[in-house]
Amino acid sequence: MIDMPQPGDVVSSPLVIGGAAAAFEAVIQITVVDANGNEIIDQGDLTEEDQMLSPFDATIAFVVEQETDVCLQVYMYSPQDGSRTNIAQ
């Protein structure tokens, strides 16, 4: 669950992200993609607790050449097969 930013918000770098997730070993992944699906930034972060719904906050820096629409994705990698799971956008 992403609490900030909200859909439609105008954001800039550094981007402050907050929410809550129940993540295996408290590890989440944060990715920002442009309107064409190109990855702008991808980084890992931690929730406050392991495997129970708990808060996270992160600040990520990114660079774009011009103003562009982006999509924020917060998700986990499956410990079983490495696929992306529980994707919040």
Secondary structure as GFF3:
##gff-version 3
##sequence-region A 1 89
A	DSSP	beta_strand	2	4	.	.	.	ID=ss1
A	DSSP	beta_strand	15	21	.	.	.	ID=ss2
A	DSSP	three_ten_helix	24	26	.	.	.	ID=ss3
A	DSSP	beta_strand	27	34	.	.	.	ID=ss4
A	DSSP	beta_strand	39	46	.	.	.	ID=ss5
A	DSSP	beta_strand	54	60	.	.	.	ID=ss6
A	DSSP	beta_strand	70	77	.	.	.	ID=ss7
A	DSSP	beta_strand	84	88	.	.	.	ID=ss8
###
